[in-house]
Amino acid sequence: MISPLDAPPGTPRSSGAHPLFEVLDRAGRGEFPDADGAVRILGQPNARDCGVIAFTAHSVVFADVDPAWARGLLPEDDLSAPLNPPFLSALEERTGRRVNNVDILVVAGPLPGPPPVPLTEITDPDHPRVRRAERHRDGVRVWRADGGIVLLGRGVAGRWEIAVEVDPGHRGRGLGTRLARAGRHLLGEGRVVWAQIAPGNAASVRTFLAAGFTPVGAEALLCSPSED
């Protein structure tokens, strides 16, 4: 089981946390920002996390840029502008980063009992999947199943994030759904877990929906050259 001690030092968990953490914490519990057409512009919660999150008629830009500069690029009558190419391209140029993708954001709460598939934790810090995940997350833990893996770690603004991978020879058998559900069993009471999914990856979208995840918004992260 994941315990609070697995959170890396400095992970925000209190009412004094970064505003983005508070937005995500409430949204994970079903308390979404008002659908008021507003765009909130915040500084980055840390040196790694930079991007845009769009909820229903409410967006949050988290980037270390001049708010007046950013607002000057966002038409007030275009709710989609924060995630559209013109604004994202301007952010890329301003920050020296690149947009990784525009993903669907889904979230789910914990489930009781053991995972629905046998898992063995990968404890080797040099394992390729662990090293790749640590470029984007803190406190990464990875478990191996017969035919796939599931990982959990602290991602954007300290939220818990999940990713699953299914080996080619095991696809089309529901393993991805069982792995995504397994991550919910590994969470621990009182937590929620987020996943970012490329919209064109319909198989992955179906997997997470079948595992009980709920779509709540969209996200574009801007990666630094060191994260490529």
C-alpha positions in Angstrom: 0.0 0.0 0.0 1.1 3.5 -0.6 1.4 5.5 2.6 1.8 9.3 3.1 5.5 8.7 3.7 5.8 7.8 0.0 5.2 11.5 -1.0 8.5 13.2 -1.8 9.7 15.9 0.6 8.0 19.2 0.0 4.9 17.7 -1.8 2.1 20.2 -1.1 -0.7 18.6 1.0 -2.1 21.5 3.1 -4.3 24.5 2.7 -1.1 26.6 2.1 -0.3 24.6 -1.0 0.1 26.1 -4.5 -3.3 27.2 -5.9 -3.1 24.7 -8.7 -2.9 21.9 -6.2 -6.0 23.2 -4.5 -7.8 23.4 -7.9 -6.9 19.8 -8.7 -7.6 18.6 -5.2 -11.2 19.9 -5.3 -11.7 18.8 -8.9 -10.6 15.3 -7.9 -13.4 15.3 -5.4 -16.0 16.5 -7.9 -15.8 20.2 -6.9 -15.1 21.8 -10.3 -14.3 25.5 -11.0 -17.2 27.6 -11.9 -18.1 27.4 -15.6 -17.7 31.2 -15.8 -15.5 31.5 -18.9 -12.6 32.6 -16.8 -8.9 31.9 -17.4 -6.7 31.8 -14.2 -3.0 32.5 -14.8 -0.8 31.2 -12.1 3.0 30.8 -11.7 4.4 27.3 -11.9 4.1 25.1 -8.9 7.7 24.0 -9.4 10.4 24.2 -12.0 9.1 21.1 -13.9 5.4 21.6 -14.2 4.2 24.1 -16.8 1.1 24.0 -19.0 -2.6 24.6 -19.4 -5.6 22.7 -17.9 -9.1 23.3 -19.3 -12.2 22.4 -17.3 -15.8 23.1 -18.5 -15.7 26.9 -19.4 -12.8 27.5 -17.1 -9.1 27.2 -17.8 -5.9 27.5 -15.7 -2.6 28.5 -17.2 0.4 27.6 -15.0 3.5 29.1 -16.4 6.1 31.6 -15.2 5.1 34.3 -17.7 3.7 37.8 -17.4 0.0 37.5 -16.8 -0.7 40.6 -18.8 1.2 39.2 -21.8 -0.7 35.9 -21.6 -4.1 37.7 -21.3 -3.3 39.8 -24.3 -3.2 36.6 -26.4 -6.5 35.2 -25.2 -9.7 36.5 -26.7 -12.4 36.9 -24.1 -15.1 35.3 -26.3 -13.1 32.2 -27.2 -13.3 29.5 -24.4 -11.0 27.2 -26.4 -8.2 29.7 -26.9 -6.0 28.5 -24.0 -5.6 25.1 -25.6 -5.5 26.2 -29.2 -2.3 26.2 -31.3 -1.7 30.0 -31.4 -1.6 30.4 -27.6 0.3 27.1 -27.0 2.9 28.1 -29.7 3.4 31.5 -28.1 3.9 29.7 -24.7 6.5 27.4 -26.3 8.4 30.4 -27.6 8.2 32.3 -24.4 9.2 29.5 -22.1 11.7 27.6 -24.4 9.6 24.5 -23.9 7.6 22.3 -26.2 4.0 21.1 -25.9 4.0 17.4 -25.3 0.4 16.7 -26.3 -3.2 17.9 -25.6 -4.5 15.1 -23.4 -7.9 14.1 -21.9 -7.7 14.3 -18.1 -9.5 11.5 -16.2 -9.7 10.9 -12.5 -10.8 8.1 -10.1 -10.9 7.4 -6.4 -9.5 4.4 -4.5 -10.9 0.9 -4.3 -10.8 -1.4 -1.3 -9.2 -4.8 -1.2 -6.4 -6.3 -3.3 -5.7 -5.5 -6.9 -7.6 -7.7 -9.5 -4.3 -8.9 -11.0 -1.2 -10.3 -9.3 1.6 -7.6 -9.1 5.3 -7.6 -8.4 6.9 -4.3 -7.6 9.9 -3.3 -9.6 12.4 -1.9 -7.1 15.4 -1.5 -9.5 15.9 2.3 -9.8 17.7 1.8 -13.1 14.8 0.0 -14.8 14.1 1.8 -18.1 10.4 2.4 -17.2 11.2 3.8 -13.8 13.9 6.1 -15.2 11.5 7.4 -17.9 8.7 8.0 -15.4 11.0 9.9 -13.0 11.5 12.6 -15.7 7.9 13.6 -15.2 7.0 12.4 -11.7 8.3 12.1 -8.2 8.0 9.2 -5.8 7.5 6.8 -8.7 6.5 3.2 -8.0 6.1 0.5 -10.7 4.5 -2.9 -10.5 4.8 -5.7 -13.1 2.0 -8.0 -14.0 2.0 -10.9 -16.4 1.8 -9.0 -19.7 2.0 -5.4 -18.5 3.0 -2.8 -15.9 1.2 -0.1 -13.8 2.9 2.8 -12.2 2.0 5.5 -9.8 3.8 8.7 -9.0 3.4 12.4 -8.0 3.0 14.5 -11.1 1.6 18.0 -11.8 1.4 20.1 -8.6 1.9 16.9 -6.5 -1.2 15.0 -7.7 -1.1 11.2 -7.9 -0.9 10.0 -11.5 -1.2 6.6 -13.1 0.1 5.0 -16.3 -0.3 1.5 -17.6 1.4 -0.4 -20.4 0.4 -3.7 -21.9 2.8 -5.9 -23.8 1.9 -6.4 -27.5 1.1 -10.1 -27.1 -1.4 -9.4 -24.3 -3.5 -6.7 -25.9 -7.2 -7.0 -26.5 -7.8 -9.2 -23.5 -8.9 -6.6 -20.9 -5.5 -6.5 -19.1 -5.2 -2.7 -19.5 -8.5 -2.2 -17.7 -7.4 -4.6 -14.9 -4.1 -2.7 -14.5 -5.8 0.7 -14.4 -8.2 -0.6 -11.8 -5.3 -2.1 -9.9 -3.8 1.3 -9.5 -7.0 2.4 -7.7 -6.5 -0.5 -5.3 -2.9 0.6 -4.6 -3.8 4.2 -3.8 -4.9 4.1 -0.2 -8.0 5.7 1.3 -8.7 9.3 0.8 -6.7 9.8 -2.4 -7.6 10.2 -6.1 -5.5 9.4 -9.1 -5.2 11.1 -12.4 -4.4 9.9 -15.9 -3.5 11.9 -19.1 -4.6 10.2 -22.3 -4.0 11.2 -25.9 -7.5 11.6 -27.4 -6.5 9.7 -30.5 -5.6 6.7 -28.4 -9.2 5.4 -28.4 -8.1 2.0 -26.9 -6.6 3.7 -23.9 -9.6 6.0 -23.5 -11.9 3.0 -23.4 -9.5 1.2 -21.0 -9.7 3.9 -18.4 -13.4 4.5 -18.7 -14.0 0.8 -18.2 -11.8 1.0 -15.1 -14.1 3.6 -13.6 -12.2 6.8 -14.4 -14.2 10.0 -15.1 -13.3 12.6 -17.8 -12.9 16.0 -16.2 -11.0 18.2 -18.6 -8.0 18.5 -21.0 -4.4 19.3 -20.4 -1.3 20.4 -22.4 2.0 20.2 -20.6 5.1 22.1 -21.8 8.2 20.0 -21.4 11.7 21.4 -20.9 14.5 20.0 -23.2 15.8 17.9 -20.2 12.5 16.0 -20.1 12.6 15.0 -23.8 
